[in-house]
Amino acid sequence: MSRSLAELTDLVSEVSDTYASRNDIARDDDWYILKVQEELGELVAEYLKTTGRGRPKGADAGDYPAGAGRRSSRRSGHAAALCTQQ
């Protein structure tokens, strides 16, 4: 199934709206950029684990590529959400 960037951005926005509503988060421009930074930091940590330079924290080595993929997806989604706020 193929979706456009606009469709994916809308889906990410829906999830983000739900998360913010449930957790009483006021999202402003700072929140969006800090969220992108948080996800990027977690992506770097997954990458370091994948290359044997991070702390495993009890996970199996096979878990790292999947974790990195999820982080990359979230980072891209939050970056798209940030762009739509500008």
N, C-alpha and C positions, 0 to 999 in steps of 0.2 A: 504494500500500500504506500503510495507516494502522496505527500502533502506539501503544500507551498510553505514558504517561510512565514507568510502572513497567517496561515492556518495554525502552524505550530506556535507562533507567537501568541495567538489568541488562546490556545490550549494552556500554554504556560501561564498566561495572565489569569485564566480561570483558577488554576491551582493556587497561584500566588494570592489571589483575592480571597479564596477560601481560607488559606493558611493565615493570612493577616487578620481576617475577621474572627476566626476561632481563637487566635492568640492575642487579640487586641493590640495589633501592631499598626502604628501610623507610618506608612511608607512615604518617604520623601526622596528627593534625589540622592541624598547621602545614604539612605537605606539601600537603594538599588546598587550603588557602586560598592558599598561595603559588602553586600551579599555576593556580588561578583568576585570580590577579593577573597571572601571566605571560601567560596567554591574553588577558586584557583589554588588556594593554599592546600585544600584537601586533595585536589588533583595532583599537585606536586608531591604530597605525601604518598599517594598511591603509586605514582611513578617511581619514587625512590624505593618503595617496597618491591615493586616489580623488578627493579634492577639490583636488588639485594643490598641496598644501602639504607633502607628504612627499618624502623622497628616493627616486627610482625604483629605485636599486640594480640597474639593468640589465633590469628587467621592463617589459613593454609595458603601456600604460594599460588595455588590455582584460583583463589578468590580475587587476586589483585587485578587481572585484566578486566574482569566484570566490574569491579569497583571503579576502576579508572574510566571505563565507558560510561557508567552512571554519572560520575563527576563531570565528565566532559559534556554530557547532555545537559546537565543542570546548569553548568557554567554558560553554555551557549544560550539556554533558555533565559537565564537571568540577564545576560548581556542584551538579548533581544528586547526583553521587558524594559531594561534601562533605556534603550534607544527610543522606544515608543513614548517614554515619559518626557523626552527632551523637546 
